Structure formats: structure tokens, C-alpha cells
Amino acid sequence: MSAAPIPRRAALQRLLGWPAAMACLGAAGLAAVGFAVLWLRRPRGVPVTTLAKLPPGSALRARYGESPIIVLNVGGEIRAFDAVCTHEGCPLGWNPVQGLIRCPCHGGAYDASGKVVEGPPPAPLHRLEAAVGDGTIFVSRR
């Protein structure tokens, strides 16, 4: 006894059905993994300004929520700090000639790493997390 021949359409469906389904599932899985990687690598925090507005050697004052912050571009590395003096809470500013963060109240000064280099401040500045994504600078608390 011979088995009945399988129609051509049924044979193609059996041959192509499972591999095609597995290929679709594999492609969907790869897309999900790629999206997850992009999601995890995205900059976190609050957008502050664009990188174009902060050339190397410059700084700007901004706000992170209710807190004043100062954002520096030190040779292409973006750094952000609370812009409040650790001595008595005075507002800080950037002195581009000296390359220092200065306190106008009592003559305190911090370098571009936030360390005290002059005056009465008892502690370095609190550093914030800074990241650049798509030409935008993002700041967040560590």
C-alpha cells in the first residue's frame, strides 16, 4: 500500500510554515533586545541645555528643580555641580579668566573638579551626574 501523495500546497505549507514562524519570532526578539539596549543607554536626568551653547572652557548657570546648578565644559568633558557655596550658601559663578568657580560673598573658590582652592569653604561642591545625548546635556543627582 502506498501513501496518498501530499498536495503541493500542503507540502509548501509544512516546509515553510515553521521556519517562517521561527524567523519572525527571532526577528521580534532581536528587535526587543535592541530596544532594551537603547533604552538602558539613554541619558538620564533633566535636559539643561544643548552642547552647542556650552563650548569647551565655558560654564553656565541653570536650575535643577529648585536648586541652582553650574555646568562646565572642561575640554569636552561635561561636569555639573550644585551652585551653592559650602561655606554659607551663597550663589556661585564661573570666572573664565581664572578657570574657577567663585563665591562673591567671602572669596571662596573651587576648581573645575569642585575642590576648594581658596577661601573659607569647608567642603568641595556636590557633583551631579552629567551626560550628553543627541547634543543635549542632561543632569541628574548621583
C-alpha positions as CSV (number, residue, x, y, z in Angstrom):
1,M,0.0,0.0,0.0
2,S,1.3,3.4,-0.9
3,A,0.5,6.5,1.0
4,A,-1.5,9.1,-0.7
5,P,0.5,11.9,-2.3
6,I,0.6,15.2,-0.4
7,P,-0.7,18.1,-2.4
8,R,1.9,20.6,-3.4
9,R,0.2,23.4,-1.4
10,A,0.2,21.3,1.8
11,A,3.9,20.4,1.3
12,L,4.9,24.0,0.9
13,Q,3.0,25.0,4.0
14,R,4.7,22.3,6.0
15,L,8.1,23.2,4.7
16,L,7.8,27.0,5.1
17,G,5.3,27.4,7.9
18,W,7.5,26.6,10.9
19,P,10.8,28.1,9.7
20,A,8.9,31.3,8.7
21,A,7.3,31.5,12.1
22,M,10.6,30.9,13.9
23,A,12.3,33.6,11.7
24,C,9.5,36.1,12.7
25,L,9.8,35.3,16.4
26,G,13.6,35.6,16.2
27,A,13.4,39.0,14.4
28,A,10.9,40.2,17.0
29,G,13.2,39.0,19.8
30,L,16.2,40.8,18.3
31,A,14.2,44.0,18.0
32,A,13.1,43.8,21.6
33,V,16.7,43.3,22.7
34,G,17.9,46.2,20.6
35,F,15.2,48.5,22.0
36,A,16.1,47.4,25.6
37,V,19.8,48.2,25.0
38,L,18.9,51.7,23.6
39,W,16.6,52.3,26.5
40,L,19.2,51.4,29.1
41,R,21.9,53.5,27.3
42,R,19.8,56.7,27.0
43,P,20.9,59.7,29.1
44,R,19.1,60.0,32.3
45,G,18.1,63.2,34.1
46,V,16.7,66.6,33.2
47,P,17.7,68.4,30.0
48,V,19.6,71.5,30.8
49,T,21.0,73.0,27.6
50,T,22.5,72.0,24.3
51,L,26.1,71.1,23.9
52,A,26.4,73.8,21.2
53,K,25.6,76.5,23.9
54,L,28.5,75.3,26.1
55,P,31.8,75.3,24.2
56,P,35.0,74.0,25.9
57,G,36.2,76.2,28.7
58,S,32.9,77.7,29.4
59,A,30.2,77.3,32.0
60,L,26.6,78.2,32.5
61,R,24.2,78.5,35.5
62,A,20.9,76.6,35.3
63,R,18.3,75.1,37.6
64,Y,17.8,71.5,38.6
65,G,14.3,71.6,40.1
66,E,14.5,74.4,42.6
67,S,18.3,74.1,43.0
68,P,20.8,76.4,41.2
69,I,23.5,74.4,39.4
70,I,26.6,75.2,37.4
71,V,27.5,73.2,34.3
72,L,31.1,73.2,33.0
73,N,32.7,72.1,29.7
74,V,36.2,71.1,30.7
75,G,38.0,70.2,27.5
76,G,34.9,68.4,26.2
77,E,34.0,66.7,29.5
78,I,30.7,68.0,30.9
79,R,30.6,68.4,34.7
80,A,27.8,69.7,36.8
81,F,27.7,70.9,40.5
82,D,25.3,72.5,42.9
83,A,25.9,76.2,42.5
84,V,25.8,77.0,46.2
85,C,28.9,77.7,48.3
86,T,29.5,75.1,51.0
87,H,30.5,78.0,53.4
88,E,27.3,80.0,53.8
89,G,25.2,79.0,50.8
90,C,26.0,82.0,48.6
91,P,25.4,81.6,44.8
92,L,28.4,80.7,42.8
93,G,29.6,81.9,39.4
94,W,32.2,81.0,36.8
95,N,35.4,83.1,36.3
96,P,36.6,82.2,32.8
97,V,39.9,84.1,33.2
98,Q,40.9,82.1,36.3
99,G,39.1,78.9,35.3
100,L,37.5,78.8,38.8
101,I,34.0,78.6,40.3
102,R,33.9,81.7,42.6
103,C,31.9,82.7,45.6
104,P,31.4,86.5,45.7
105,C,30.4,86.6,49.4
106,H,33.7,85.6,51.2
107,G,36.2,85.0,48.4
108,G,35.8,81.2,48.2
109,A,37.0,79.5,45.0
110,Y,36.6,75.9,43.6
111,D,38.5,74.4,40.7
112,A,36.8,72.7,37.8
113,S,36.6,69.4,39.8
114,G,34.7,71.1,42.6
115,K,37.6,71.1,45.1
116,V,38.2,74.1,47.4
117,V,41.3,76.0,46.2
118,E,40.8,79.3,48.1
119,G,38.9,80.9,51.0
120,P,36.7,79.6,53.8
121,P,34.5,76.9,52.2
122,P,34.8,73.8,54.4
123,A,33.9,71.2,51.8
124,P,34.0,70.6,48.0
125,L,31.0,71.2,45.8
126,H,28.4,68.4,45.4
127,R,28.9,66.9,42.0
128,L,25.9,66.0,39.8
129,E,25.7,63.3,37.1
130,A,26.0,64.9,33.7
131,A,25.5,63.1,30.3
132,V,25.2,64.2,26.7
133,G,22.7,62.6,24.3
134,D,21.8,63.8,20.9
135,G,23.5,67.1,21.5
136,T,21.6,67.8,24.7
137,I,23.2,67.9,28.2
138,F,21.2,66.0,30.9
139,V,21.8,66.4,34.6
140,S,20.7,64.1,37.5
141,R,21.5,63.5,41.1
142,R,24.1,60.7,41.8
